[in-house]
């Protein structure tokens, strides 16, 4: 499991930050960088400026690696993470027999940690980074204080929680009824929306997320590759034909995306201006 590199956004150290493993991480910790980062996340980008300014005071950059665990089932959640591309984080259900399956995933469109619950409550799932990248992190206590004072923050949290729940419920149906090729195509399309056409992902990792054997995913990947939809090699997937990949997926992908658009909309959505402060 990788380790976190916490990058303060408002401090100006004379030396670059260093991971425990020895790799040096350089960055530009000025206010302009933080402003740009807010534009890179679907939730942060629509925050009213007064609210965004308050959040920037406590926000921190975090660099995440594939395999990092933000929290496990039973842990008290302390932070909310707003991923920036290409970061993808999975909410994973782990059974007593060590089998596991992904319930939902989060990328640049959203946030993870304390979204559904109110306050420092124990987590029900494991939050594990699948595709590494940066995120904006803020202490949950600070966000909860802001939520009490901000109608906008309460509204967007409720709407985003609704979208997350839709993901979970659709995944239940998808895992129960749809063939593995369609499920794999759905996962790859969703990841592509957040991370781009090139995904650092092993077949073993994808099998674990889909709750199947690696041999099953291997066969599905070979089929999709033979059709020219993807190219899978050396722990990396390249999306070659997005339109055909959409044709191979089930309607679960479209249903979830349409629901996200319906409940969250975009920067011009009427509910945003109604709740803005």
FITITI-76889 format. One record per residue (C-alpha): residue in one letter; x, y, z. Coordinates in steps of 0.001 Angstrom, whole numbers, plus 500000, padded with zeros to 6 digits. Example, Ala and Ser with C-alpha at 12.3 -4.5 7.8 and 13.67 -1.06 7.14 Angstrom:
<atoms>
a512300495500507800
s513670498940507140
</atoms>
This chain:
<atoms>
x500000500000500000
x501320503429499092
x501687506346501470
x500210509830501309
x502163512957500439
x500352515861502076
x501000519113500265
x500024522279502185
x498464524827499854
x499072528009501806
x502521527431503264
x505753528050501411
x508420525622502621
x511993526132501511
x512437522428500768
x510253520159498600
x508097517567500332
x509462514010500433
x507630510727500668
x508745508278503348
x509955506069500510
x512408508733499400
x510818510086496221
x510807513884496085
x507524515625495316
x507716519174493954
x504732521541493786
x503643525174493679
x501835525940496950
x500353529301495971
x496758530498495930
x496572530392492127
x497253526654492132
x494461526107494649
x492048528226492584
x492840526191489470
x492384522944491385
x488884523949492446
x488037524289488753
x489186520690488181
x486612519092490500
x482940518909489572
x481678519848493029
x484270522449493982
x483919524181490618
x480313525210491323
x480840526374494918
x479927530052495439
x483073532142495809
x482339533038499432
x482105529347500341
x485125528390498211
x487221531046499949
x486365529608503361
x487218526071502241
x490564527139500756
x491711528272504201
x491672524693505503
x492252522764502270
x495359520692501582
x496678519025498441
x497147515283498782
x498954513090496270
x497491509576496236
x498952506379494802
x497114503318493532
x496547501052496530
x496330503842499106
x493488503283501582
x491728506444502767
x489648504569505328
x488425501045506078
x485112499727507385
x484720500738511017
x487161503645510832
x486011507063511975
x486086509310508920
x488196512410509528
x488587513933506068
x486694514630502876
x488627514205499613
x487779515972496355
x489656514014493638
x491283515745490672
x491879513974487354
x493053511294486884
x492352510077490443
x489778507288490814
x488770505954494246
x486620502868494859
x484185502186497680
x484672498480498338
x482602495989500312
x484740493279501944
x483192490018503147
x484351487861506044
x485796485293503610
x488036488023502099
x486017488321498906
x485348491897497838
x483463493925495254
x483208497576494319
x479968499304495311
x480720502709493750
x483605504791492439
x484509508452492738
x486621510682490542
x486905514294489478
x483118514650489449
x482707514310493196
x484005513717496693
x484478510949499231
x484403510848503013
x481495511947505189
x479236512767502249
x476293510594503273
x476811510680507055
x476778513737509286
x479857514153511436
x482502511711512635
x480700508412512079
x482272505017511309
x482762504065507674
x480862501102506239
x483151500528503257
x486828500551502356
x487952503537500261
x490857502477498056
x492654504423495335
x492525502649491961
x494129505307489763
x496604507606491468
x496628511380491274
x495926514477493340
x493024515443495565
x491967518429497633
x491516517343501253
x489709519120504074
x489001518046507645
x485459516745507996
x484879518822511133
x485616521998509183
x483189521012506433
x480493520095508951
x480788523545510518
x480408525141507104
x477474522880506263
x475525524157509274
x475854527703507942
x475532527046504207
x472298526098502489
x474260525499499301
x476616522993500936
x473712521094502512
x471908520976499169
x474863519817497087
x475770517152499665
x472223515780499575
x472213515735495785
x475621514108495547
x474651511504498167
x471618510705496007
x473914510160493026
x476217507885495062
x473241505842496226
x472102505492492616
x475540504092491740
x475324501539494539
x471800500415493665
x472564500143489956
x475696498120490747
x473568495603492657
x471434494979489569
x474410495039487203
x476433492512489208
x473437490204489533
x472166490120485962
x474657491341483382
x477481489436481641
x481064490130482611
x481951491770479273
x479212494379479786
x480209494957483407
x483880495353482487
x482965497759479697
x480864499797482134
x483730500038484626
x486218501055481945
x483894503715480525
x483261505187483960
x486991505234484710
x487703506811481323
x485303509661482103
x487432510453485154
x490964509543484121
x491178509544480316
x491833506891477669
x494931505416479350
x494298503596482643
x496923502045484900
x494967498935485875
x495886495277486206
x493470492489485348
x493803491268488928
x492620494646490240
x489679494766487830
x488676491215488758
x488673492154492435
x486517495225491808
x484011493214489779
x483960490366492299
x485056487659489836
x488060485436489179
x491024486840487290
x490564484208484575
x487045485529484006
x488297489086483523
x491141487814481344
x488644486192478986
x486471489320478907
x489483491559478239
x490632489313475396
x487178489498473841
x487012493291474073
x490559493535472723
x489809491219469804
x486973493561468832
x489367496525468820
x487698498262471766
x490659498213474158
x494326497282474307
x495475495589477509
x499183495169478237
x501694495520481069
x499153496581483663
x497690499317481489
x494440499590479540
x494145501816476484
x490622502677475343
x490709502399471547
x487067502787470482
x484809504606472930
x481664504416470791
x481890500656470344
x482733500205474016
x479500502040474851
x477647499620472593
x479135496664474492
x478216497942477929
x474858497476479613
x472385500322480084
x473578500701483699
x476272503137482585
x473814505449480872
x471237505259483648
x473702506349486316
x475105509172484176
x471629510458483322
x470702510441486997
x473860512379487868
x472957515004485267
x469400515171486605
x470284515675490279
x473526517651489951
x473332519294486540
x476147521681485654
x477279525158486596
x474162526627484946
x471690524445486873
x468869526490488404
x469226524970491879
x472804526265492075
x471788529884491599
x468810529409493931
x471064528168496757
x474078530389496104
x474969532758498901
</atoms>
